[in-house]
């Protein structure tokens, strides 16, 4: 684990491999370990930097604003010595942040890969984040373990992997509660589609067809808005393809 301080806040992450830089931003309901099974393949052709978002694995929480998060990502990539034109990949919350960062710093990103994310949410989606934030405020991260599992995975996966809810509970308990609530507030307010029209770099949008957290319609909205975007839908897969179906994700990433 590498760590450094920027803006008075500690930032942590992992870096491995050789080649062009690939930066990965994980989901709110998982963490960077969701990419463990695809990391060996990705590091064959890239130097991969997995950044722990604020509140995860030692990265300290920050202000609950989109500008604060995009500035934080810029500080992180600078601190990790990332080259000027890098590939940026984000899943879930990390995908929304990747989109926001590419809008704010377009010259830094050579290619953008968004995996199961949203540029903004309808009212039903906003309310889900409000409910999760309130449950965390009242009962801690463990209170939303079952909700998290049902948003990350689809019913068939949970049937085949009965320990998934407990695994989510263990993972959620490692997140700083303030950071989780900040992320929920940010996602409630997110409205990135209008600015996404300005992006000119190649963009790939990958989405699990069974994603209940950021369903295909929200991912398609991103792909339909960005001029140079390509959409890939993965049958029978939920919100986190790198975790649930590593090879299917790698095939889509390489496509």
C-alpha positions as CSV (number, residue, x, y, z in Angstrom):
1,X,0.0,0.0,0.0
2,X,1.3,3.4,-0.9
3,X,0.2,6.6,0.9
4,X,0.8,10.3,0.8
5,X,-0.9,13.5,1.9
6,X,-2.4,16.1,-0.3
7,X,-4.4,19.1,0.9
8,X,-3.9,17.9,4.4
9,X,-5.6,14.6,3.8
10,X,-4.1,11.1,3.5
11,X,-4.6,9.2,0.2
12,X,-3.8,5.5,-0.1
13,X,-3.7,3.1,-3.0
14,X,-1.9,0.3,-4.8
15,X,0.2,0.4,-7.9
16,X,1.5,-2.5,-10.0
17,X,2.4,-3.5,-13.5
18,X,4.2,-1.8,-16.4
19,X,3.0,0.1,-19.4
20,X,0.6,3.0,-20.0
21,X,-1.2,4.2,-16.9
22,X,-4.6,2.8,-16.0
23,X,-6.3,4.4,-13.0
24,X,-9.2,2.6,-11.3
25,X,-11.8,4.1,-9.0
26,X,-14.0,1.6,-7.2
27,X,-17.6,1.6,-6.2
28,X,-19.2,2.9,-3.0
29,X,-20.6,-0.5,-2.1
30,X,-17.4,-2.5,-2.8
31,X,-13.7,-1.3,-2.6
32,X,-10.6,-1.6,-4.6
33,X,-10.4,-5.4,-3.8
34,X,-13.3,-5.9,-6.2
35,X,-10.7,-5.7,-9.0
36,X,-8.3,-8.3,-7.5
37,X,-9.4,-11.1,-9.9
38,X,-8.9,-8.9,-13.0
39,X,-5.7,-7.2,-11.8
40,X,-3.2,-9.8,-13.1
41,X,-4.6,-9.5,-16.6
42,X,-4.7,-5.7,-16.5
43,X,-1.1,-5.4,-15.3
44,X,0.2,-7.3,-18.3
45,X,-0.4,-4.2,-20.5
46,X,-0.7,-1.4,-18.0
47,X,0.7,0.2,-14.9
48,X,-2.5,-0.1,-12.8
49,X,-3.2,2.3,-9.9
50,X,-6.1,1.4,-7.7
51,X,-6.9,4.4,-5.6
52,X,-8.8,4.0,-2.3
53,X,-11.6,6.6,-2.4
54,X,-12.1,8.9,0.6
55,X,-13.1,6.9,3.7
56,X,-11.7,3.6,2.3
57,X,-8.6,1.8,3.6
58,X,-6.9,4.8,5.1
59,X,-7.9,7.5,2.6
60,X,-9.3,10.2,4.8
61,X,-12.9,11.6,4.2
62,X,-13.3,14.9,2.4
63,X,-16.0,17.5,1.8
64,X,-19.3,16.2,0.2
65,X,-19.0,18.2,-3.0
66,X,-18.3,17.1,-6.6
67,X,-15.6,19.8,-7.0
68,X,-13.9,18.5,-3.8
69,X,-13.9,15.0,-5.1
70,X,-12.6,15.8,-8.6
71,X,-9.8,18.0,-7.1
72,X,-9.0,15.1,-4.8
73,X,-8.7,12.7,-7.7
74,X,-6.3,15.1,-9.5
75,X,-4.2,15.3,-6.3
76,X,-4.2,11.5,-6.1
77,X,-3.1,10.9,-9.7
78,X,-0.5,13.6,-9.3
79,X,0.7,12.0,-6.1
80,X,0.9,8.6,-7.7
81,X,3.0,10.0,-10.6
82,X,0.4,9.2,-13.3
83,X,1.3,10.3,-16.9
84,X,-0.5,13.1,-18.6
85,X,-2.7,10.9,-20.8
86,X,-4.0,7.9,-18.9
87,X,-6.9,5.5,-19.1
88,X,-9.5,6.1,-16.4
89,X,-11.8,3.3,-15.3
90,X,-14.6,3.7,-12.7
91,X,-17.2,1.3,-11.3
92,X,-20.4,2.5,-9.6
93,X,-19.7,5.7,-7.6
94,X,-16.2,5.5,-9.0
95,X,-17.7,5.6,-12.5
96,X,-19.7,8.7,-11.7
97,X,-16.5,10.3,-10.3
98,X,-14.5,9.2,-13.3
99,X,-17.0,10.9,-15.6
100,X,-16.9,14.1,-13.4
101,X,-13.1,14.1,-13.4
102,X,-13.0,13.7,-17.2
103,X,-15.3,16.6,-17.6
104,X,-13.2,18.8,-15.2
105,X,-9.8,17.6,-16.5
106,X,-10.3,16.4,-20.1
107,X,-6.7,16.9,-21.2
108,X,-5.6,14.4,-18.5
109,X,-7.7,11.5,-19.8
110,X,-6.8,9.6,-23.0
111,X,-9.7,7.1,-22.6
112,X,-12.6,6.8,-20.2
113,X,-14.2,3.4,-19.2
114,X,-17.4,3.7,-17.1
115,X,-18.7,0.4,-15.6
116,X,-22.2,0.4,-14.1
117,X,-22.5,4.0,-13.2
118,X,-24.9,6.9,-13.5
119,X,-24.5,10.6,-14.5
120,X,-27.5,11.4,-12.3
121,X,-30.4,9.5,-10.7
122,X,-34.2,9.7,-10.9
123,X,-36.1,10.4,-7.7
124,X,-36.4,6.8,-6.8
125,X,-32.6,6.4,-7.0
126,X,-32.0,9.6,-5.0
127,X,-34.3,8.3,-2.3
128,X,-32.3,5.0,-2.1
129,X,-29.2,7.0,-1.3
130,X,-31.0,9.1,1.3
131,X,-32.3,6.0,3.0
132,X,-28.9,4.3,3.1
133,X,-27.2,7.5,4.4
134,X,-29.8,7.8,7.2
135,X,-29.5,4.1,8.1
136,X,-25.7,4.5,8.4
137,X,-26.1,7.6,10.5
138,X,-28.4,5.8,12.9
139,X,-26.9,2.3,12.9
140,X,-23.5,2.3,11.3
141,X,-22.3,0.7,8.1
142,X,-23.3,-2.8,9.2
143,X,-27.0,-1.7,9.1
144,X,-26.9,-1.6,5.3
145,X,-25.1,-4.9,4.6
146,X,-28.1,-6.6,3.1
147,X,-29.1,-3.6,1.1
148,X,-25.5,-3.3,-0.2
149,X,-25.5,-7.0,-1.2
150,X,-28.8,-6.7,-3.0
151,X,-27.6,-3.6,-4.9
152,X,-24.2,-5.1,-5.9
153,X,-25.5,-8.6,-6.8
154,X,-28.6,-10.0,-8.4
155,X,-30.8,-12.6,-6.8
156,X,-29.4,-15.6,-8.7
157,X,-25.8,-14.7,-7.6
158,X,-26.9,-14.3,-4.0
159,X,-28.6,-17.8,-4.1
160,X,-25.4,-19.3,-5.4
161,X,-23.2,-17.3,-3.0
162,X,-25.0,-17.4,0.4
163,X,-22.0,-15.8,2.1
164,X,-22.1,-12.6,0.0
165,X,-24.2,-10.6,2.5
166,X,-21.8,-11.3,5.3
167,X,-18.9,-10.5,3.0
168,X,-20.5,-7.2,2.2
169,X,-21.0,-6.5,5.9
170,X,-17.3,-7.1,6.6
171,X,-16.4,-4.8,3.7
172,X,-18.9,-2.1,4.7
173,X,-17.6,-2.0,8.3
174,X,-14.2,-0.8,7.0
175,X,-15.7,2.3,5.4
176,X,-15.7,5.6,7.3
177,X,-19.4,6.5,8.0
178,X,-18.9,10.2,7.3
179,X,-17.4,9.4,3.9
180,X,-20.3,7.0,3.0
181,X,-22.8,9.7,3.9
182,X,-20.9,12.3,1.9
183,X,-20.9,10.1,-1.2
184,X,-24.6,9.5,-0.9
185,X,-25.2,13.2,-0.7
186,X,-23.0,13.8,-3.8
187,X,-24.9,11.1,-5.8
188,X,-28.2,12.6,-4.8
189,X,-27.1,16.0,-6.3
190,X,-25.2,14.6,-9.3
191,X,-26.3,15.9,-12.8
192,X,-23.4,15.2,-15.2
193,X,-25.2,14.5,-18.5
194,X,-25.3,18.1,-19.8
195,X,-21.5,18.6,-19.3
196,X,-20.8,15.1,-20.6
197,X,-21.7,16.2,-24.1
198,X,-18.4,18.1,-24.2
199,X,-16.2,15.0,-23.9
200,X,-14.2,14.1,-27.0
201,X,-12.0,11.2,-25.8
202,X,-13.0,7.6,-26.5
203,X,-15.5,6.4,-23.9
204,X,-16.6,2.9,-23.2
205,X,-19.7,2.2,-21.1
206,X,-19.9,-1.4,-19.7
207,X,-23.1,-2.4,-17.8
208,X,-24.3,-5.6,-16.2
209,X,-27.8,-6.3,-17.6
210,X,-29.0,-7.2,-14.1
211,X,-27.6,-4.1,-12.3
212,X,-30.2,-3.0,-9.8
213,X,-28.1,-0.1,-8.4
214,X,-27.4,1.7,-11.7
215,X,-29.6,-0.1,-14.3
216,X,-28.8,-0.2,-18.0
217,X,-31.1,2.7,-18.8
218,X,-28.8,5.0,-16.7
219,X,-25.7,3.7,-18.4
220,X,-27.2,3.9,-21.9
221,X,-28.0,7.6,-21.1
222,X,-24.3,8.2,-20.7
223,X,-23.3,6.4,-23.9
224,X,-26.1,8.1,-25.8
225,X,-24.9,11.6,-24.6
226,X,-21.2,11.4,-25.2
227,X,-20.3,11.7,-29.0
228,X,-17.5,9.1,-29.0
229,X,-19.0,6.5,-26.7
230,X,-19.5,2.7,-27.1
231,X,-21.9,0.7,-25.0
232,X,-21.5,-2.9,-24.0
233,X,-24.1,-4.8,-22.0
234,X,-23.2,-8.0,-20.1
235,X,-26.0,-10.6,-19.9
236,X,-26.7,-12.2,-16.5
237,X,-24.4,-9.9,-14.5
238,X,-25.1,-7.2,-11.9
239,X,-23.5,-4.0,-10.6
240,X,-19.9,-5.1,-10.3
241,X,-18.7,-7.2,-13.2
242,X,-15.0,-7.3,-12.2
243,X,-16.1,-9.0,-8.9
244,X,-18.9,-11.2,-10.2
245,X,-17.7,-12.1,-13.7
246,X,-14.0,-11.3,-14.1
247,X,-13.5,-12.8,-17.6
248,X,-16.6,-11.2,-19.0
249,X,-15.4,-7.8,-17.7
250,X,-11.9,-8.3,-19.2
251,X,-13.4,-9.2,-22.6
252,X,-15.5,-6.1,-22.5
253,X,-12.6,-3.9,-21.4
254,X,-10.5,-5.2,-24.3
255,X,-13.3,-5.1,-26.9
